[in-house]
Amino acid sequence: MKNPKQQIKKAKTMIKKLASIEGVKESHFGTTAEFFDDDSNGIWFKAYFNPFVEAEISNLLDDCGWFIEPYDSGTLHAYRD
């Protein structure tokens, strides 16, 4: 694991940070706690993004110590490294 520029530990805080990307809104994401109805600390992608925006999201997540993982063929989640 590389040393992230900024450690963000909470999913809701990371979602707010992601919303700083142009064209991205907080409502495009939920928490995995909402998805699974449990106390997990991940991010659930509720929207699809064009490849350029998705690359920005991926880079920001990586910079903050998170990674994207497919849940199934149409659902992405992100978790802390």
N, C-alpha and C positions, 0 to 999 in steps of 0.2 A: 504494500500500500504506500502510495506517495504521501507526502506531508501536505495536507490541504491548506490553502491560504487562509481559510476562515472555517472554524468548526461550528456548524449549526446542528444542535442536538435534537430539537423538537420538530416534528413534521409540520405543525401549523406555522412555525417561524420560517421554515424553509419554503413553504407555500407562499408566504408573503414576499419573500425574497424573489421567488420565481416570477411573481406578478410584476416585478420591475422590468421584465423583458417586454419589449414592444409587441403588442398583439396577444399578450398572455394575461389572463385574469385569474384571480383567486378561485373563482367559481369553476375554472377548468380542472380543478383538483379537489380531491377529498382526502381524508386520511384512511389508511388501511384499517383503522379501528372502526370507522363507519362501514367499510366494505365487508369486514369479517364479523362485525359486532363483537369486538373484543377490545383489549387494551394495547394492541400493537402500535408501534411508532413508525409507520411508513407513509408513503404518499401514493395515492391512487390517481392515475391519470383518467379523468372523465371525458377528455376531449382528444381529438386527433389534431396534430400540428403539421404544417408543411415541413419538409426536410430541413430547411434553413433554421426555422424556429426550434425544431426538435434538437438540432445540433447545439444551439445556444443554451437550451435547457440542460442538455447533457453536460456541456462544459461547465455551466454554473453549478450543477449538482456535484460534479467531480471536484471542482475547486473548493466546495464546502464539505467534502468528505462523504458524499452520497454516491450511489450507483443505481442504474436502472436495471430492472429485471422483468422479463415477461411473466405474467401470471398464467395467461393462456394466449391463444392466437390473436385475440383482440384487446387484451387488457395489459397495461403496463403498471408496474409499481416501482417505487424507488425506496431504498433503504440506506441507512448509514453503513459505511465501511466498518 
